[in-house]
Amino acid sequence: MKNFKQIYGPWALITGASSGIGRAMSEQLAQQGLNIVAVARNQANLDELKDSLETRFSVKVRTLSADLSDPQASYDIDKQTTDLDIGLLIPNAGIENNGAFIDNPIEAEQKMLTLNTTSPMLLSHLFGQRFKQRFQNSFANKKPSSQKKSGILLTSSLFGYQGVPFVSNYSASKAYILSLGEALNVELKPYGIDVSVLSPGLTDTAMPGNMAIDFSKMPITLHKPEFVARTGLNALGKKATVVPGFINKFYAWENRLIPRSWPVKLFGMLIKRAMTVKTNNVAAKVNV
Ligand SMILES: NC(=O)c1ccc[n+]([C@@H]2O[C@H](COP(=O)([O-])OP(=O)(O)OC[C@H]3O[C@@H](n4cnc5c(N)ncnc54)[C@H](OP(=O)(O)O)[C@@H]3O)[C@@H](O)[C@H]2O)c1
């Protein structure tokens, strides 16, 4: 891994830092000597992370307990960190709803949409402004070595590369992130801000375990969060988008070679077959 502390340090802010991919990123960055602002809802899990990182890597960790499905929380995080020189933002927290879209409670769909799209957008906007200012201030020094680059690493999903029936709103939320990040990668470059989008396939975290889908019935590979995190971090500053794993790359690229409707139907068929809870007969009869 490149020297993240030197390029983007001294502080990184990670949402969803207490578990899964976000936790693996927190550990890999702390190992490199970056101080971490760790955001999630459960304070006990954040405290455990703080203890672990501070003890093992001699870094500073600030924990912020926040529910990012409330838009105000993203503004609060910005305000609560103005005293820190943050150079790396990883708005990674996300959840996945699945099942027949119109049978799911609309409030749950709305909450997921805010967490998965509005929060990363707000944080990218608020911290993008800070990063631009940081770059311009350092530019005033006139020494090329003192110019401060920053980074934003967004978390999309392989499901963001096409609509996925029965995971419809989630896949749409991740398509938004993919598109936002691809565009910001170009738009923010003049301000010394590297933007990349990590699109994991199935990853061995708490998330897939909470879904009513038996992924063993699908032709996909399960990756470790450490591998996924490292792949994403390594892409920052090099690539606009990255999909970890060979088979996942194939799924993502196939959409560019064949009509878009084909992978949508394929995923719909696979998910329907793998769903462990049939939400109702209508879902089972949908012709995908
Ligand atoms: N695992 C996969 O197969 C997979 C595949 C593709 C993409 N992804 C994406 O990867 C990202 C990380 O997922 P993961 O698999 O690492 O999930 P995870 O292990 O379930 O971790 C989710 C993290 O987000 C936090 N979080 C959840 N809801 C939150 C809320 N409302 N406000 C603030 N924090 C919240 C959780 O902590 P609290 O519960 O304490 O809040 C936890 O730290 C997500 O954006 C997900 O969509 C995952």
The ligand as an SDF file (V2000), in Angstrom:
LIG
                    3D

 48 52  0  0  0  0  0  0  0  0999 V2000
  -21.0030   -6.9170    2.4630 N   0  0  0  0  0  0  0  0  0  0  0  0
  -21.2970   -6.9430    1.1760 C   0  0  0  0  0  0  0  0  0  0  0  0
  -21.5290   -8.0130    0.5710 O   0  0  0  0  0  0  0  0  0  0  0  0
  -21.3100   -5.6330    0.3860 C   0  0  0  0  0  0  0  0  0  0  0  0
  -21.3660   -5.7200   -1.0130 C   0  0  0  0  0  0  0  0  0  0  0  0
  -21.3980   -4.5540   -1.7580 C   0  0  0  0  0  0  0  0  0  0  0  0
  -21.3540   -3.3280   -1.1280 C   0  0  0  0  0  0  0  0  0  0  0  0
  -21.2920   -3.2640    0.2260 N   0  0  0  0  0  0  0  0  0  0  0  0
  -21.2770   -1.9190    0.8430 C   0  0  0  0  0  0  0  0  0  0  0  0
  -20.1940   -1.8040    1.7360 O   0  0  0  0  0  0  0  0  0  0  0  0
  -20.5100   -0.8550    2.7680 C   0  0  0  0  0  0  0  0  0  0  0  0
  -20.1550   -1.4510    4.1100 C   0  0  0  0  0  0  0  0  0  0  0  0
  -20.9410   -2.6170    4.2980 O   0  0  0  0  0  0  0  0  0  0  0  0
  -20.4770   -3.8400    5.2160 P   0  0  0  0  0  0  0  0  0  0  0  0
  -20.7500   -5.0700    4.4530 O   0  0  0  0  0  0  0  0  0  0  0  0
  -19.1240   -3.5910    5.7480 O   0  0  0  0  0  0  0  0  0  0  0  0
  -21.6140   -3.7470    6.3530 O   0  0  0  0  0  0  0  0  0  0  0  0
  -21.5960   -4.0120    7.9270 P   0  0  0  0  0  0  0  0  0  0  0  0
  -20.5470   -4.9560    8.3360 O   0  0  0  0  0  0  0  0  0  0  0  0
  -23.0100   -4.3050    8.2470 O   0  0  0  0  0  0  0  0  0  0  0  0
  -21.2090   -2.5620    8.5240 O   0  0  0  0  0  0  0  0  0  0  0  0
  -22.0720   -1.4610    8.3820 C   0  0  0  0  0  0  0  0  0  0  0  0
  -21.5040   -0.3030    9.1550 C   0  0  0  0  0  0  0  0  0  0  0  0
  -22.3360    0.8400    8.9370 O   0  0  0  0  0  0  0  0  0  0  0  0
  -22.8230    1.3220   10.2050 C   0  0  0  0  0  0  0  0  0  0  0  0
  -24.1870    1.8150   10.0100 N   0  0  0  0  0  0  0  0  0  0  0  0
  -25.2710    1.1050    9.6220 C   0  0  0  0  0  0  0  0  0  0  0  0
  -26.3580    1.8960    9.6170 N   0  0  0  0  0  0  0  0  0  0  0  0
  -25.9460    3.1230    9.9900 C   0  0  0  0  0  0  0  0  0  0  0  0
  -26.6050    4.3740   10.1990 C   0  0  0  0  0  0  0  0  0  0  0  0
  -27.9290    4.5160   10.0150 N   0  0  0  0  0  0  0  0  0  0  0  0
  -25.8650    5.4460   10.5770 N   0  0  0  0  0  0  0  0  0  0  0  0
  -24.5250    5.3120   10.7910 C   0  0  0  0  0  0  0  0  0  0  0  0
  -23.8600    4.1740   10.6170 N   0  0  0  0  0  0  0  0  0  0  0  0
  -24.5580    3.0840   10.2270 C   0  0  0  0  0  0  0  0  0  0  0  0
  -22.7530    0.1010   11.1390 C   0  0  0  0  0  0  0  0  0  0  0  0
  -22.6250    0.4300   12.5130 O   0  0  0  0  0  0  0  0  0  0  0  0
  -23.9260    0.6840   13.4580 P   0  0  0  0  0  0  0  0  0  0  0  0
  -24.8620   -0.4590   13.2230 O   0  0  0  0  0  0  0  0  0  0  0  0
  -23.3760    0.7340   14.8490 O   0  0  0  0  0  0  0  0  0  0  0  0
  -24.5010    1.9830   13.0330 O   0  0  0  0  0  0  0  0  0  0  0  0
  -21.4620   -0.5510   10.6510 C   0  0  0  0  0  0  0  0  0  0  0  0
  -20.3530    0.1110   11.2080 O   0  0  0  0  0  0  0  0  0  0  0  0
  -22.0000   -0.5170    2.5870 C   0  0  0  0  0  0  0  0  0  0  0  0
  -22.1400    0.7400    1.9500 O   0  0  0  0  0  0  0  0  0  0  0  0
  -22.5070   -1.6260    1.6870 C   0  0  0  0  0  0  0  0  0  0  0  0
  -23.6080   -1.2260    0.9030 O   0  0  0  0  0  0  0  0  0  0  0  0
  -21.2660   -4.3880    1.0170 C   0  0  0  0  0  0  0  0  0  0  0  0
  1  2  1  0
  2  3  2  0
  2  4  1  0
  4  5  1  0
  4 48  2  0
  5  6  2  0
  6  7  1  0
  7  8  2  0
  8  9  1  0
  8 48  1  0
  9 10  1  0
  9 46  1  0
 10 11  1  0
 11 12  1  0
 11 44  1  0
 12 13  1  0
 13 14  1  0
 14 15  2  0
 14 16  1  0
 14 17  1  0
 17 18  1  0
 18 19  2  0
 18 20  1  0
 18 21  1  0
 21 22  1  0
 22 23  1  0
 23 24  1  0
 23 42  1  0
 24 25  1  0
 25 26  1  0
 25 36  1  0
 26 27  1  0
 26 35  1  0
 27 28  2  0
 28 29  1  0
 29 30  1  0
 29 35  2  0
 30 31  1  0
 30 32  2  0
 32 33  1  0
 33 34  2  0
 34 35  1  0
 36 37  1  0
 36 42  1  0
 37 38  1  0
 38 39  2  0
 38 40  1  0
 38 41  1  0
 42 43  1  0
 44 45  1  0
 44 46  1  0
 46 47  1  0
M  CHG  2   8   1  16  -1
M  END
$$$$
